[in-house]
Amino acid sequence: MRVEGKCIGDCSKCQLLANGEVDMIPCILDQIFIRTRKIEKENAFIRRSLDSMMQDRNTIQLAGLSDNEDKTD
């Protein structure tokens, strides 16, 4: 059974669990899946940021090479 709302993350203090409204295992699995999705989103953001930084860095290096070639001519 999935329960709408925010999990407090501490099963020992969970009133829904104490009242028998949820089972511990599905609740813990939901926590793991939610945390995993959050981490995957954060990792994707970091990956995109690093890719963008590397592209900018490569562009700057190429521009520097072009400037050096102009000076030698």
Residue pairs with C-beta under 8 A, 6 or more apart in sequence:
1 21
1 22
1 23
1 26
2 26
2 30
3 16
3 21
3 22
3 27
7 14
7 27
7 30
7 31
7 34
8 14
9 31
11 17
11 24
11 27
11 28
14 22
14 27
16 22
16 27
17 23
17 24
17 27
